[in-house]
Amino acid sequence: MVYTAPRETVRGQELHVEYRAAIDPSLLRAAKHIYRAYFEARPDYPYRPSGVVVDRYTYRGKVTFRGKPALLPQEVFVPFEQIESELY
């Protein structure tokens, strides 16, 4: 469950290509639950989160607004785009 972003070269220009790994469905459900609880508590918060950090053993987590959060070994970052696509 690691996000890697290799660099590719096309016509002499370096491109940033992002590959997304599959996230365990139970972690995705936990991330959606954490985000919903956060959104219900702060519906008028003006900033869009970058994702949710979830502990893969306890399923506890927190909403984060940093692009690349520092994670502990047992934590997984679920990007907001993945949560959002599952919500709608």
Buried (B, 14 or more C-beta within 10 A) or exposed (E): EEEEEEEEEEEEEEEEEEEEEEBEEEBBEBBBBBBEEBEEEEEEEEEEBBBBBBBBEEBEBEBBEEEEBEEEEEBBBBBBEBBBEBEE
